[in-house]
Every structure is written in C-alpha cells, then in structure tokens.
Amino acid sequence: MQTRGQFVAPVLVLGLGNILLGDDGVGPELLREVRGLYRGARDVECIDGGTLGMALLGYLGGREALIILDAFAGGGKAGEVLVLEGPEVLGCRMIRSTTAHEGNAGELLAAAQLLDELPERVFVVGIEPQRVRTELGLSERVASSIPEALVKTCGVVERVLAELKGKMVHDRESGRRVQVAS
C-alpha cells in the first residue's frame, strides 16, 4: 500500500486468484512471469493480490493504468486468453465471481470508481479456466496458455508505457511532478 512520501509507479500489474483452487491461481502464476520481465522498471509495479480483494483498494490510487491478471469465466474454451479494456472491463464488473476471492475484481473496480481511485486506463488479461476446485496447480490447458497471455500482457504494458512516455505524473516521494521515463 502506498504511503505519503512514496513514489507510485504509474502502471500497476495486479495478479488475482487463489493458488489452492486449480486454475483460479492463473493470475499469480502469470504475474510471476511478468514480474521477471519488468524487474527494476521504475514505471511498472507488479503485485500479487492473491485473494485480498477489497484490501487491495489502497494500491490503486495515484496510478495511470491498472492491468489485472486473472481467471476469467466468460463462457469460452478452457485456456482461451482474452484482453478486456476500459468500458468492457467496467461493463462486466457486476458479474459475480465464481472463485473464492475475498470480493472479486469487479467489486474492487466498482469501489475504486466510487472513491475516485480508479486509474484512467483499466485492462483485464484473463484466461478461461478449465476447473476451479481444491487442488494445487493449473490444468494443462490453462498452463499451456501462459505464454500467449504473457505476450498479450506485455503488449498491453508496452502500449500503456508508450502512451505515457513523457507524461508528467505525481511523485509522492518528492511531492513534485516527474516525467514517465519508460
């Protein structure tokens, strides 16, 4: 959670899901891959939100973009990767989660919007789960979709960074406006 006087990376990549419920753990698994690629990047922060739900609200404020990585039961084929953006994300927020998250991503986004803490750009990179039940590890179909989801996630991150390049953002550490470097 951010505190006063702390720099806030303009892009937050948030992995959601319960690793004890099979394919529901795809968000944290995908986040590990993304984190490895963006380690040391000043303008991108990766957080494993697990099942923290509404407790993550404090991490959203002051961001320019939020990229959520999660299992997304949209009725497609198991392992299908999809990217939702802006109105698509907010439009599906009322759908109740079929996972055991303590509050789902939709509820988190709705609360952030209500409190005016929702970043301007919001994305979901989702993978259609095959099974969500008590078990460790991802199904073969979902695990084999991680590389595609990683490419799509990095594409979203790079697009957002390109859009933000040179933009002035607030640095809570110095209290000044600084330029996005990436």
MINU-89665 format. One record per residue: residue number from 1; residue in one letter; z, y, x of N, C-alpha, C in turn. Coordinates in nm, 3 decimals. Layout:
// residues N
<r NUM; 'a'; <Z; Y; X>; <Z; Y; X>; <Z; Y; X>>
...
//
This chain:
// residues 182
<r 1; 'm'; <0.000; -0.117; 0.084>; <0.000; 0.000; 0.000>; <0.000; 0.124; 0.089>>
<r 2; 'q'; <-0.074; 0.225; 0.047>; <-0.079; 0.348; 0.125>; <0.048; 0.428; 0.107>>
<r 3; 't'; <0.082; 0.495; 0.213>; <0.194; 0.588; 0.206>; <0.145; 0.723; 0.253>>
<r 4; 'r'; <0.219; 0.825; 0.222>; <0.183; 0.960; 0.262>; <0.170; 0.965; 0.414>>
<r 5; 'g'; <0.069; 1.034; 0.462>; <0.051; 1.047; 0.605>; <-0.025; 0.930; 0.667>>
<r 6; 'q'; <-0.091; 0.850; 0.587>; <-0.163; 0.732; 0.638>; <-0.311; 0.745; 0.604>>
<r 7; 'f'; <-0.398; 0.714; 0.702>; <-0.542; 0.715; 0.678>; <-0.576; 0.604; 0.580>>
<r 8; 'v'; <-0.664; 0.635; 0.486>; <-0.709; 0.536; 0.388>; <-0.858; 0.514; 0.410>>
<r 9; 'a'; <-0.895; 0.392; 0.446>; <-1.036; 0.360; 0.464>; <-1.108; 0.385; 0.331>>
<r 10; 'p'; <-1.223; 0.450; 0.334>; <-1.292; 0.481; 0.208>; <-1.344; 0.359; 0.133>>
<r 11; 'v'; <-1.364; 0.246; 0.202>; <-1.415; 0.125; 0.137>; <-1.308; 0.016; 0.142>>
<r 12; 'l'; <-1.272; -0.036; 0.025>; <-1.176; -0.145; 0.016>; <-1.247; -0.270; -0.033>>
<r 13; 'v'; <-1.237; -0.378; 0.045>; <-1.286; -0.509; 0.003>; <-1.163; -0.591; -0.034>>
<r 14; 'l'; <-1.156; -0.633; -0.159>; <-1.036; -0.696; -0.214>; <-1.068; -0.838; -0.259>>
<r 15; 'g'; <-1.009; -0.937; -0.193>; <-1.027; -1.077; -0.232>; <-0.920; -1.118; -0.331>>
<r 16; 'l'; <-0.961; -1.169; -0.446>; <-0.867; -1.210; -0.551>; <-0.881; -1.358; -0.580>>
<r 17; 'g'; <-0.770; -1.422; -0.615>; <-0.775; -1.561; -0.656>; <-0.658; -1.641; -0.604>>
<r 18; 'n'; <-0.639; -1.756; -0.665>; <-0.528; -1.845; -0.631>; <-0.582; -1.965; -0.554>>
<r 19; 'i'; <-0.546; -1.977; -0.428>; <-0.597; -2.085; -0.343>; <-0.543; -2.222; -0.385>>
<r 20; 'l'; <-0.444; -2.224; -0.473>; <-0.388; -2.351; -0.521>; <-0.460; -2.403; -0.645>>
<r 21; 'l'; <-0.561; -2.329; -0.691>; <-0.633; -2.367; -0.812>; <-0.782; -2.388; -0.784>>
<r 22; 'g'; <-0.812; -2.465; -0.683>; <-0.951; -2.501; -0.654>; <-1.041; -2.382; -0.635>>
<r 23; 'd'; <-1.146; -2.372; -0.716>; <-1.247; -2.268; -0.700>; <-1.196; -2.127; -0.729>>
<r 24; 'd'; <-1.080; -2.116; -0.791>; <-1.022; -1.983; -0.812>; <-0.990; -1.917; -0.678>>
<r 25; 'g'; <-0.977; -1.995; -0.572>; <-0.946; -1.943; -0.439>; <-1.066; -1.893; -0.362>>
<r 26; 'v'; <-1.182; -1.880; -0.426>; <-1.302; -1.839; -0.354>; <-1.293; -1.694; -0.304>>
<r 27; 'g'; <-1.223; -1.607; -0.375>; <-1.210; -1.467; -0.332>; <-1.144; -1.455; -0.195>>
<r 28; 'p'; <-1.025; -1.513; -0.177>; <-0.961; -1.508; -0.045>; <-1.042; -1.579; 0.063>>
<r 29; 'e'; <-1.110; -1.688; 0.027>; <-1.192; -1.760; 0.125>; <-1.308; -1.674; 0.172>>
<r 30; 'l'; <-1.377; -1.610; 0.081>; <-1.487; -1.521; 0.115>; <-1.437; -1.400; 0.193>>
<r 31; 'l'; <-1.320; -1.350; 0.155>; <-1.263; -1.235; 0.226>; <-1.239; -1.266; 0.374>>
<r 32; 'r'; <-1.196; -1.387; 0.406>; <-1.174; -1.423; 0.547>; <-1.302; -1.405; 0.628>>
<r 33; 'e'; <-1.413; -1.444; 0.570>; <-1.542; -1.429; 0.638>; <-1.578; -1.281; 0.654>>
<r 34; 'v'; <-1.559; -1.204; 0.548>; <-1.591; -1.061; 0.552>; <-1.502; -0.990; 0.653>>
<r 35; 'r'; <-1.373; -1.022; 0.650>; <-1.278; -0.959; 0.742>; <-1.318; -0.981; 0.888>>
<r 36; 'g'; <-1.366; -1.101; 0.920>; <-1.410; -1.131; 1.056>; <-1.525; -1.042; 1.100>>
<r 37; 'l'; <-1.612; -1.007; 1.007>; <-1.727; -0.923; 1.041>; <-1.693; -0.774; 1.051>>
<r 38; 'y'; <-1.591; -0.730; 0.979>; <-1.557; -0.588; 0.975>; <-1.425; -0.556; 1.046>>
<r 39; 'r'; <-1.376; -0.650; 1.125>; <-1.253; -0.626; 1.201>; <-1.275; -0.505; 1.292>>
<r 40; 'g'; <-1.185; -0.410; 1.285>; <-1.194; -0.291; 1.369>; <-1.279; -0.179; 1.310>>
<r 41; 'a'; <-1.342; -0.202; 1.196>; <-1.422; -0.097; 1.132>; <-1.326; 0.000; 1.063>>
<r 42; 'r'; <-1.327; 0.124; 1.105>; <-1.233; 0.224; 1.053>; <-1.253; 0.251; 0.905>>
<r 43; 'd'; <-1.375; 0.244; 0.858>; <-1.405; 0.286; 0.722>; <-1.402; 0.173; 0.620>>
<r 44; 'v'; <-1.368; 0.051; 0.664>; <-1.361; -0.065; 0.573>; <-1.226; -0.133; 0.592>>
<r 45; 'e'; <-1.155; -0.152; 0.481>; <-1.029; -0.227; 0.484>; <-1.044; -0.350; 0.397>>
<r 46; 'c'; <-0.999; -0.464; 0.448>; <-1.005; -0.591; 0.374>; <-0.863; -0.634; 0.342>>
<r 47; 'i'; <-0.838; -0.660; 0.214>; <-0.705; -0.700; 0.169>; <-0.716; -0.828; 0.086>>
<r 48; 'd'; <-0.634; -0.926; 0.119>; <-0.623; -1.048; 0.041>; <-0.523; -1.020; -0.071>>
<r 49; 'g'; <-0.574; -0.997; -0.190>; <-0.490; -0.965; -0.304>; <-0.436; -1.088; -0.374>>
<r 50; 'g'; <-0.488; -1.206; -0.338>; <-0.438; -1.329; -0.397>; <-0.422; -1.319; -0.546>>
<r 51; 't'; <-0.300; -1.336; -0.593>; <-0.269; -1.329; -0.737>; <-0.175; -1.213; -0.768>>
<r 52; 'l'; <-0.178; -1.110; -0.685>; <-0.086; -0.997; -0.702>; <-0.116; -0.910; -0.824>>
<r 53; 'g'; <-0.237; -0.917; -0.876>; <-0.271; -0.846; -0.999>; <-0.237; -0.698; -0.996>>
<r 54; 'm'; <-0.157; -0.654; -1.091>; <-0.125; -0.512; -1.107>; <-0.049; -0.455; -0.988>>
<r 55; 'a'; <0.013; -0.538; -0.908>; <0.083; -0.489; -0.789>; <-0.015; -0.429; -0.687>>
<r 56; 'l'; <-0.144; -0.454; -0.705>; <-0.247; -0.401; -0.615>; <-0.289; -0.259; -0.650>>
<r 57; 'l'; <-0.244; -0.208; -0.760>; <-0.284; -0.076; -0.807>; <-0.267; 0.032; -0.700>>
<r 58; 'g'; <-0.159; 0.028; -0.625>; <-0.132; 0.128; -0.523>; <-0.230; 0.127; -0.408>>
<r 59; 'y'; <-0.308; 0.021; -0.394>; <-0.406; 0.013; -0.285>; <-0.540; 0.078; -0.320>>
<r 60; 'l'; <-0.562; 0.111; -0.447>; <-0.692; 0.160; -0.491>; <-0.710; 0.310; -0.474>>
<r 61; 'g'; <-0.602; 0.385; -0.482>; <-0.609; 0.530; -0.478>; <-0.666; 0.584; -0.347>>
<r 62; 'g'; <-0.744; 0.691; -0.359>; <-0.800; 0.757; -0.242>; <-0.922; 0.690; -0.184>>
<r 63; 'r'; <-0.973; 0.588; -0.248>; <-1.091; 0.514; -0.198>; <-1.218; 0.573; -0.259>>
<r 64; 'e'; <-1.325; 0.556; -0.187>; <-1.457; 0.593; -0.238>; <-1.524; 0.474; -0.306>>
<r 65; 'a'; <-1.492; 0.352; -0.258>; <-1.556; 0.232; -0.313>; <-1.459; 0.114; -0.310>>
<r 66; 'l'; <-1.472; 0.028; -0.411>; <-1.394; -0.094; -0.422>; <-1.492; -0.209; -0.443>>
<r 67; 'i'; <-1.479; -0.312; -0.359>; <-1.561; -0.432; -0.370>; <-1.467; -0.549; -0.392>>
<r 68; 'i'; <-1.473; -0.608; -0.510>; <-1.385; -0.719; -0.546>; <-1.461; -0.850; -0.524>>
<r 69; 'l'; <-1.395; -0.944; -0.456>; <-1.450; -1.078; -0.434>; <-1.366; -1.173; -0.517>>
<r 70; 'd'; <-1.430; -1.251; -0.604>; <-1.351; -1.333; -0.696>; <-1.437; -1.442; -0.758>>
<r 71; 'a'; <-1.371; -1.542; -0.814>; <-1.439; -1.638; -0.901>; <-1.473; -1.562; -1.028>>
<r 72; 'f'; <-1.593; -1.583; -1.080>; <-1.635; -1.510; -1.199>; <-1.701; -1.607; -1.295>>
<r 73; 'a'; <-1.629; -1.640; -1.402>; <-1.679; -1.734; -1.501>; <-1.765; -1.659; -1.601>>
<r 74; 'g'; <-1.894; -1.650; -1.570>; <-1.986; -1.576; -1.656>; <-2.078; -1.666; -1.736>>
<r 75; 'g'; <-2.058; -1.797; -1.726>; <-2.139; -1.890; -1.802>; <-2.261; -1.942; -1.727>>
<r 76; 'g'; <-2.273; -1.909; -1.599>; <-2.387; -1.957; -1.519>; <-2.359; -2.093; -1.460>>
<r 77; 'k'; <-2.447; -2.133; -1.367>; <-2.430; -2.261; -1.297>; <-2.321; -2.248; -1.192>>
<r 78; 'a'; <-2.247; -2.355; -1.172>; <-2.142; -2.356; -1.069>; <-2.204; -2.321; -0.935>>
<r 79; 'g'; <-2.140; -2.230; -0.864>; <-2.188; -2.187; -0.733>; <-2.282; -2.069; -0.738>>
<r 80; 'e'; <-2.322; -2.026; -0.857>; <-2.412; -1.910; -0.869>; <-2.339; -1.784; -0.823>>
<r 81; 'v'; <-2.406; -1.704; -0.741>; <-2.349; -1.581; -0.687>; <-2.408; -1.463; -0.763>>
<r 82; 'l'; <-2.323; -1.373; -0.808>; <-2.373; -1.255; -0.875>; <-2.302; -1.132; -0.823>>
<r 83; 'v'; <-2.370; -1.019; -0.833>; <-2.313; -0.891; -0.793>; <-2.319; -0.800; -0.916>>
<r 84; 'l'; <-2.204; -0.751; -0.956>; <-2.194; -0.655; -1.065>; <-2.160; -0.519; -1.005>>
<r 85; 'e'; <-2.211; -0.416; -1.069>; <-2.191; -0.282; -1.015>; <-2.164; -0.183; -1.126>>
<r 86; 'g'; <-2.075; -0.087; -1.097>; <-2.049; 0.025; -1.187>; <-2.022; -0.015; -1.330>>
<r 87; 'p'; <-2.109; 0.030; -1.423>; <-2.087; 0.004; -1.566>; <-2.079; -0.145; -1.600>>
<r 88; 'e'; <-2.152; -0.229; -1.525>; <-2.145; -0.374; -1.551>; <-2.004; -0.425; -1.527>>
<r 89; 'v'; <-1.940; -0.376; -1.422>; <-1.803; -0.419; -1.389>; <-1.707; -0.371; -1.497>>
<r 90; 'l'; <-1.716; -0.244; -1.528>; <-1.623; -0.187; -1.625>; <-1.650; -0.242; -1.765>>
<r 91; 'g'; <-1.774; -0.277; -1.795>; <-1.810; -0.331; -1.925>; <-1.753; -0.469; -1.950>>
<r 92; 'c'; <-1.728; -0.545; -1.845>; <-1.676; -0.681; -1.864>; <-1.525; -0.686; -1.845>>
<r 93; 'r'; <-1.462; -0.572; -1.830>; <-1.320; -0.571; -1.799>; <-1.231; -0.624; -1.910>>
<r 94; 'm'; <-1.281; -0.628; -2.032>; <-1.197; -0.673; -2.142>; <-1.193; -0.826; -2.155>>
<r 95; 'i'; <-1.279; -0.893; -2.080>; <-1.280; -1.039; -2.084>; <-1.154; -1.090; -2.015>>
<r 96; 'r'; <-1.081; -1.174; -2.083>; <-0.958; -1.230; -2.025>; <-0.993; -1.329; -1.916>>
<r 97; 's'; <-0.913; -1.329; -1.813>; <-0.934; -1.422; -1.704>; <-0.901; -1.564; -1.747>>
<r 98; 't'; <-0.974; -1.659; -1.692>; <-0.942; -1.800; -1.716>; <-0.861; -1.853; -1.600>>
<r 99; 't'; <-0.819; -1.764; -1.511>; <-0.745; -1.805; -1.393>; <-0.598; -1.773; -1.413>>
<r 100; 'a'; <-0.519; -1.810; -1.314>; <-0.374; -1.788; -1.321>; <-0.332; -1.660; -1.252>>
<r 101; 'h'; <-0.426; -1.566; -1.230>; <-0.389; -1.440; -1.167>; <-0.280; -1.373; -1.249>>
<r 102; 'e'; <-0.193; -1.302; -1.182>; <-0.091; -1.222; -1.249>; <-0.160; -1.094; -1.295>>
<r 103; 'g'; <-0.227; -1.099; -1.408>; <-0.314; -0.989; -1.450>; <-0.447; -1.010; -1.379>>
<r 104; 'n'; <-0.557; -0.990; -1.449>; <-0.686; -1.015; -1.386>; <-0.747; -0.888; -1.330>>
<r 105; 'a'; <-0.863; -0.902; -1.268>; <-0.931; -0.787; -1.208>; <-0.963; -0.682; -1.314>>
<r 106; 'g'; <-1.002; -0.726; -1.433>; <-1.034; -0.632; -1.539>; <-0.916; -0.546; -1.579>>
<r 107; 'e'; <-0.800; -0.607; -1.587>; <-0.679; -0.532; -1.622>; <-0.642; -0.434; -1.510>>
<r 108; 'l'; <-0.660; -0.476; -1.386>; <-0.634; -0.389; -1.272>; <-0.726; -0.267; -1.277>>
<r 109; 'l'; <-0.854; -0.290; -1.303>; <-0.951; -0.180; -1.309>; <-0.921; -0.086; -1.426>>
<r 110; 'a'; <-0.884; -0.143; -1.539>; <-0.852; -0.061; -1.656>; <-0.731; 0.029; -1.628>>
<r 111; 'a'; <-0.629; -0.026; -1.564>; <-0.511; 0.054; -1.530>; <-0.546; 0.163; -1.429>>
<r 112; 'a'; <-0.626; 0.127; -1.329>; <-0.666; 0.226; -1.228>; <-0.746; 0.339; -1.292>>
<r 113; 'q'; <-0.833; 0.304; -1.386>; <-0.912; 0.406; -1.455>; <-0.822; 0.496; -1.539>>
<r 114; 'l'; <-0.728; 0.437; -1.608>; <-0.634; 0.513; -1.690>; <-0.553; 0.612; -1.605>>
<r 115; 'l'; <-0.514; 0.568; -1.486>; <-0.433; 0.652; -1.397>; <-0.517; 0.741; -1.304>>
<r 116; 'd'; <-0.648; 0.740; -1.325>; <-0.742; 0.817; -1.244>; <-0.732; 0.779; -1.096>>
<r 117; 'e'; <-0.715; 0.651; -1.070>; <-0.709; 0.597; -0.934>; <-0.828; 0.506; -0.903>>
<r 118; 'l'; <-0.920; 0.494; -0.996>; <-1.034; 0.404; -0.979>; <-1.136; 0.470; -0.886>>
<r 119; 'p'; <-1.176; 0.401; -0.779>; <-1.278; 0.457; -0.692>; <-1.408; 0.484; -0.768>>
<r 120; 'e'; <-1.487; 0.577; -0.716>; <-1.612; 0.616; -0.781>; <-1.711; 0.500; -0.790>>
<r 121; 'r'; <-1.716; 0.418; -0.686>; <-1.807; 0.304; -0.683>; <-1.726; 0.175; -0.690>>
<r 122; 'v'; <-1.760; 0.089; -0.787>; <-1.688; -0.037; -0.805>; <-1.790; -0.151; -0.816>>
<r 123; 'f'; <-1.765; -0.258; -0.741>; <-1.853; -0.374; -0.738>; <-1.769; -0.501; -0.752>>
<r 124; 'v'; <-1.830; -0.606; -0.804>; <-1.771; -0.740; -0.800>; <-1.877; -0.832; -0.742>>
<r 125; 'v'; <-1.839; -0.905; -0.638>; <-1.922; -1.015; -0.590>; <-1.850; -1.140; -0.638>>
<r 126; 'g'; <-1.912; -1.209; -0.733>; <-1.848; -1.324; -0.795>; <-1.926; -1.452; -0.772>>
<r 127; 'i'; <-1.853; -1.561; -0.770>; <-1.913; -1.693; -0.762>; <-1.865; -1.771; -0.884>>
<r 128; 'e'; <-1.961; -1.829; -0.955>; <-1.930; -1.909; -1.074>; <-1.852; -2.033; -1.030>>
<r 129; 'p'; <-1.729; -2.052; -1.081>; <-1.650; -2.169; -1.040>; <-1.700; -2.298; -1.106>>
<r 130; 'q'; <-1.680; -2.409; -1.038>; <-1.709; -2.540; -1.097>; <-1.583; -2.593; -1.164>>
<r 131; 'r'; <-1.469; -2.577; -1.094>; <-1.345; -2.625; -1.152>; <-1.228; -2.537; -1.106>>
<r 132; 'v'; <-1.146; -2.504; -1.202>; <-1.024; -2.428; -1.176>; <-0.910; -2.514; -1.227>>
<r 133; 'r'; <-0.847; -2.583; -1.134>; <-0.734; -2.670; -1.167>; <-0.649; -2.684; -1.042>>
<r 134; 't'; <-0.532; -2.738; -1.059>; <-0.441; -2.751; -0.946>; <-0.500; -2.845; -0.842>>
<r 135; 'e'; <-0.544; -2.787; -0.731>; <-0.595; -2.861; -0.617>; <-0.624; -2.762; -0.505>>
<r 136; 'l'; <-0.613; -2.809; -0.384>; <-0.645; -2.726; -0.268>; <-0.793; -2.740; -0.236>>
<r 137; 'g'; <-0.854; -2.631; -0.196>; <-0.993; -2.635; -0.152>; <-1.092; -2.608; -0.263>>
<r 138; 'l'; <-1.210; -2.567; -0.218>; <-1.319; -2.533; -0.309>; <-1.405; -2.656; -0.336>>
<r 139; 's'; <-1.469; -2.659; -0.451>; <-1.566; -2.764; -0.480>; <-1.683; -2.747; -0.383>>
<r 140; 'e'; <-1.760; -2.853; -0.365>; <-1.876; -2.848; -0.275>; <-1.974; -2.739; -0.315>>
<r 141; 'r'; <-2.003; -2.729; -0.443>; <-2.099; -2.629; -0.491>; <-2.054; -2.487; -0.460>>
<r 142; 'v'; <-1.928; -2.458; -0.483>; <-1.878; -2.324; -0.458>; <-1.870; -2.297; -0.308>>
<r 143; 'a'; <-1.821; -2.394; -0.232>; <-1.813; -2.377; -0.086>; <-1.951; -2.353; -0.026>>
<r 144; 's'; <-2.053; -2.420; -0.078>; <-2.188; -2.403; -0.023>; <-2.248; -2.268; -0.061>>
<r 145; 's'; <-2.186; -2.196; -0.154>; <-2.234; -2.064; -0.194>; <-2.173; -1.951; -0.111>>
<r 146; 'i'; <-2.073; -1.982; -0.029>; <-2.007; -1.879; 0.051>; <-2.107; -1.803; 0.140>>
<r 147; 'p'; <-2.199; -1.869; 0.211>; <-2.293; -1.793; 0.295>; <-2.376; -1.691; 0.216>>
<r 148; 'e'; <-2.426; -1.731; 0.099>; <-2.503; -1.638; 0.016>; <-2.415; -1.522; -0.031>>
<r 149; 'a'; <-2.294; -1.554; -0.073>; <-2.201; -1.449; -0.118>; <-2.165; -1.355; -0.003>>
<r 150; 'l'; <-2.153; -1.408; 0.117>; <-2.123; -1.326; 0.234>; <-2.237; -1.228; 0.261>>
<r 151; 'v'; <-2.359; -1.275; 0.255>; <-2.476; -1.188; 0.276>; <-2.478; -1.078; 0.170>>
<r 152; 'k'; <-2.454; -1.115; 0.045>; <-2.456; -1.016; -0.063>; <-2.341; -0.916; -0.048>>
<r 153; 't'; <-2.224; -0.964; -0.009>; <-2.110; -0.875; 0.012>; <-2.139; -0.776; 0.124>>
<r 154; 'c'; <-2.189; -0.825; 0.235>; <-2.221; -0.737; 0.348>; <-2.329; -0.637; 0.310>>
<r 155; 'g'; <-2.424; -0.680; 0.227>; <-2.526; -0.587; 0.179>; <-2.466; -0.473; 0.099>>
<r 156; 'v'; <-2.369; -0.505; 0.014>; <-2.301; -0.401; -0.065>; <-2.221; -0.309; 0.028>>
<r 157; 'v'; <-2.145; -0.366; 0.121>; <-2.066; -0.285; 0.214>; <-2.156; -0.191; 0.292>>
<r 158; 'e'; <-2.263; -0.243; 0.348>; <-2.353; -0.161; 0.430>; <-2.422; -0.053; 0.347>>
<r 159; 'r'; <-2.458; -0.086; 0.224>; <-2.519; 0.015; 0.137>; <-2.421; 0.129; 0.107>>
<r 160; 'v'; <-2.298; 0.092; 0.077>; <-2.196; 0.194; 0.048>; <-2.170; 0.279; 0.172>>
<r 161; 'l'; <-2.157; 0.215; 0.288>; <-2.134; 0.292; 0.411>; <-2.249; 0.387; 0.440>>
<r 162; 'a'; <-2.372; 0.343; 0.416>; <-2.488; 0.430; 0.438>; <-2.484; 0.550; 0.343>>
<r 163; 'e'; <-2.444; 0.525; 0.218>; <-2.434; 0.634; 0.120>; <-2.323; 0.731; 0.157>>
<r 164; 'l'; <-2.216; 0.680; 0.218>; <-2.102; 0.764; 0.253>; <-2.116; 0.832; 0.389>>
<r 165; 'k'; <-2.207; 0.783; 0.472>; <-2.218; 0.834; 0.609>; <-2.230; 0.986; 0.608>>
<r 166; 'g'; <-2.143; 1.047; 0.684>; <-2.142; 1.193; 0.694>; <-2.062; 1.261; 0.584>>
<r 167; 'k'; <-2.021; 1.187; 0.481>; <-1.944; 1.246; 0.371>; <-1.803; 1.276; 0.419>>
<r 168; 'm'; <-1.748; 1.382; 0.370>; <-1.612; 1.420; 0.405>; <-1.516; 1.350; 0.308>>
<r 169; 'v'; <-1.414; 1.284; 0.366>; <-1.310; 1.219; 0.286>; <-1.175; 1.267; 0.335>>
<r 170; 'h'; <-1.075; 1.251; 0.251>; <-0.940; 1.296; 0.286>; <-0.872; 1.196; 0.379>>
<r 171; 'd'; <-0.817; 1.245; 0.490>; <-0.739; 1.164; 0.584>; <-0.593; 1.194; 0.556>>
<r 172; 'r'; <-0.523; 1.102; 0.494>; <-0.383; 1.126; 0.459>; <-0.295; 1.143; 0.582>>
<r 173; 'e'; <-0.337; 1.083; 0.694>; <-0.259; 1.092; 0.818>; <-0.251; 1.235; 0.869>>
<r 174; 's'; <-0.366; 1.301; 0.878>; <-0.369; 1.437; 0.931>; <-0.363; 1.542; 0.822>>
<r 175; 'g'; <-0.389; 1.500; 0.698>; <-0.393; 1.596; 0.588>; <-0.524; 1.673; 0.585>>
<r 176; 'r'; <-0.617; 1.635; 0.671>; <-0.746; 1.706; 0.681>; <-0.856; 1.621; 0.620>>
<r 177; 'r'; <-0.970; 1.685; 0.604>; <-1.089; 1.612; 0.561>; <-1.163; 1.568; 0.686>>
<r 178; 'v'; <-1.205; 1.441; 0.688>; <-1.276; 1.387; 0.802>; <-1.408; 1.327; 0.756>>
<r 179; 'q'; <-1.500; 1.314; 0.849>; <-1.631; 1.261; 0.818>; <-1.633; 1.109; 0.830>>
<r 180; 'v'; <-1.696; 1.042; 0.734>; <-1.713; 0.898; 0.742>; <-1.808; 0.869; 0.857>>
<r 181; 'a'; <-1.766; 0.781; 0.947>; <-1.840; 0.757; 1.070>; <-1.939; 0.644; 1.059>>
<r 182; 's'; <-1.911; 0.543; 0.980>; <-1.993; 0.421; 0.978>; <-2.135; 0.447; 0.935>>
//
